[in-house]
């Protein structure tokens, strides 16, 4: 991985994590694909809610754990929120028309993208969220890498 295209942002509260997501949502362009990597409970949903707000989406955004995909159409761009945690094999993504979404005009956010690495577009933005209990309960290290 080319670290030159990475930036690290530290947040110290869920609100700061949300605000960073919001900034990304405000800057996102049509056709953008973001992968979101991080353990359970690290703040992926809070971050994603921020992105949705940045896109102008006011309806509640929750992790789509049981549906794989949630589509939000009311913002300035369509927002496709994938959670592939329960996917056994990336071929299952064909059933929901994965490529139509990620190569479409919206903004795609893919949680647990490491499980379907083989079908993620080469050019995407990886967002990795990590905890460090030594730096505080709400501390997050967020690494954003343009690939």
FENQUIBEL-V679537 format. One record per residue. N is the residue number from 1. RES is the residue in one small letter. BURIAL is I if it has 24 or more other C-alpha atoms within 12 Angstrom, else O. Layout:
# FENQUIBEL-V679537
((N & RES & BURIAL) (N & RES & BURIAL))
This chain:
# FENQUIBEL-V679537
((1 & x & O) (2 & x & O) (3 & x & O) (4 & x & O) (5 & x & O) (6 & x & O) (7 & x & O) (8 & x & O) (9 & x & O) (10 & x & I) (11 & x & I) (12 & x & I) (13 & x & O) (14 & x & I) (15 & x & O) (16 & x & O) (17 & x & I) (18 & x & I) (19 & x & I) (20 & x & I) (21 & x & I) (22 & x & I) (23 & x & O) (24 & x & I) (25 & x & I) (26 & x & O) (27 & x & O) (28 & x & I) (29 & x & O) (30 & x & I) (31 & x & I) (32 & x & I) (33 & x & I) (34 & x & I) (35 & x & I) (36 & x & I) (37 & x & I) (38 & x & I) (39 & x & O) (40 & x & O) (41 & x & O) (42 & x & I) (43 & x & I) (44 & x & I) (45 & x & I) (46 & x & I) (47 & x & I) (48 & x & I) (49 & x & I) (50 & x & I) (51 & x & I) (52 & x & I) (53 & x & I) (54 & x & I) (55 & x & I) (56 & x & I) (57 & x & I) (58 & x & O) (59 & x & O) (60 & x & O) (61 & x & I) (62 & x & I) (63 & x & I) (64 & x & I) (65 & x & O) (66 & x & O) (67 & x & O) (68 & x & I) (69 & x & I) (70 & x & I) (71 & x & I) (72 & x & I) (73 & x & O) (74 & x & O) (75 & x & I) (76 & x & I) (77 & x & I) (78 & x & I) (79 & x & I) (80 & x & I) (81 & x & I) (82 & x & I) (83 & x & I) (84 & x & I) (85 & x & I) (86 & x & O) (87 & x & I) (88 & x & O) (89 & x & O) (90 & x & I) (91 & x & O) (92 & x & O) (93 & x & I) (94 & x & O) (95 & x & O) (96 & x & O) (97 & x & O) (98 & x & I) (99 & x & O) (100 & x & O) (101 & x & I) (102 & x & I) (103 & x & O) (104 & x & O) (105 & x & O) (106 & x & I) (107 & x & I) (108 & x & I) (109 & x & I) (110 & x & I) (111 & x & I) (112 & x & I) (113 & x & I) (114 & x & I) (115 & x & I) (116 & x & I) (117 & x & O) (118 & x & O) (119 & x & I) (120 & x & I) (121 & x & I) (122 & x & O) (123 & x & O) (124 & x & I) (125 & x & I) (126 & x & I) (127 & x & I) (128 & x & I) (129 & x & I) (130 & x & I) (131 & x & I) (132 & x & O) (133 & x & O) (134 & x & O) (135 & x & O) (136 & x & O) (137 & x & O) (138 & x & O) (139 & x & I) (140 & x & I) (141 & x & I) (142 & x & I) (143 & x & I) (144 & x & I) (145 & x & I) (146 & x & I) (147 & x & O))
